[in-house]
Amino acid sequence: MNAESTLSKQCSSPGQSGGLEPMQLARLLMILVASKPSMEPLNEPQIEIWYQALREFPAVVVKRAVAELALSDVQFVNLGQVFSLCRRKVPKNYSPHGTGQDAGTATRQDVERFAESLGLDF
C-alpha cells in the first residue's frame, strides 16, 4: 500500500477525517516549536490565526505535515509552509479543492474563507 492510499484510508476512517481541533493544534505547535530552536513560541492571537488557516484539513494531514517539518532541516517554519504542505498531502480523492493541481497554493476560496474566519472584510 503506497503512502497516498494509506493517507486516503486514514482520512476516511472514523475519528481521523475530522477537522483539526484547537487543542490538537496547540499540541502540534508545541512539538514544532520544541523541534526548532530558532522558532519562538506562538502567542494566543498567532495560534488563533494558525487554527483558522488549518482547521479544515483532516487532523491526520496536519499531524503528518508537522512531523515532516519537525524532522526537516528547515530552521524557520511559517504558517504558509505548513498550509502548503498540508494541501499537498491531502489525498486527491479526498480533496475538497478539486483535482489537486497546484495543491500547495491557496485558492481564492481558501483566502476568502480564511479572511472571513478572521473577520476581515474585502
Secondary structure as UniProt FT lines:
FT   HELIX           3..12
FT   TURN            14..16
FT   HELIX           22..35
FT   TURN            37..38
FT   HELIX           44..54
FT   TURN            55..56
FT   HELIX           59..70
FT   HELIX           79..89
FT   TURN            92..94
FT   TURN            96..97
FT   TURN            101..104
FT   HELIX           108..117
FT   TURN            118..119
//
